[in-house]
């Protein structure tokens, strides 16, 4: 898991704070198995390229793309998919990719 800043710590809601305080190998895997939106470049380049604007999440008509919260540390505000809750439908025209101004997708 990435380091979180003091500012991020104070922005956590109670459930996120509880999850952070009870960090185990099981919930650490939540961040290790991170799934990015379709077309994402490799993770290292993605983190430096993504502007964290949220346009991809707004363009997703099914609400499958979410921005990560403060409990994710350096990954905060980057887009990710929660496949078990709301999987990507791989739209024919990929509006999420076209909405990305930085080329991270």
N, C-alpha and C positions, 0 to 999 in steps of 0.2 A: 504494500500500500504506500502511496505517496505521502510525504510529509504534509501536514496541514498547518496553515498559518494561524496565528492568534486570532486574526479577524475572522477566518473561516470557522474556527472553533466556536466563537460567540454567535455565529449565524446558524448553527446547527439547531434543528428542531429536536424535541425530546427523543423521538424514536431513533433518529440518526445518532444522537449523543449516546444513547443506550447501546446501540450497535457498536459504536466506536469503543466504548468502555469494556465491552465484553468480546473484544476481538479475539477470534480463535482461528485455527487453520481453515475451518469450514467457511467462515464469512470472509476471510482473506481471499479465498478463491473467487468470490464475487467480482473482485477487481482484476484478478489474474485472467479470468476467462471473459474479459470484456469483448463485446461484439460491436464493431463500428457499423455505420450505415453502408449500403451498397456503394461500391466504387472507391472505398477509402484506400488511400495510399498506405505504405507500411507505417507502423505505429510511431517510430521515432520521427519520421518526416511529418506525419499527421499532426503531432503535438506542436511542431514548430510552424506548420502551415495554417492550421485551423485558426480562424479569427474568433471563434466562440460566439458568433453572431446569432445563432439559432435559426437562421433562414431555412436550413434543411428540416428542422423539426416543424417549422411553420408550414413548409411545403408538403409535408407528409399528410395525406388526406385521411389516413387510418390512425394517426397518432402513435405510430410505432417507434418513432425517434424521440428520445428524451434527452435533455441536458443533465449531466451529472451534477449532483449537489455538492455542498461544502465538505461533506465527509470523504469525498474522493481526492482531497488535497490538490495537487498540481493538475489533476485531470478535471477539476471543476469547470463546469459550463461547456465541456466538450460533448458532442452527441454520441449516444450509445443506444443499442437496442436491448430490450429485456425480452428475449425470445420466448420465455415461458409465459409471460403475461400477455404480450401483444406482438406476435411475430411480424416480420416484414412480409408484405404481400408482393414484393418485386413488381411494382407497377410497370406497365409497358413503356412509358416514356420517362421514367425515373425523375420525377420533379424535384426530388431531394438533391440529386446530383447537379441539375441545372440551376438550382437556387444557391449553390455554394459559390461565393465570390472569390474564394482563395485558391480553389483547385485542389483542396484536400480530399474531395470526393470526385 
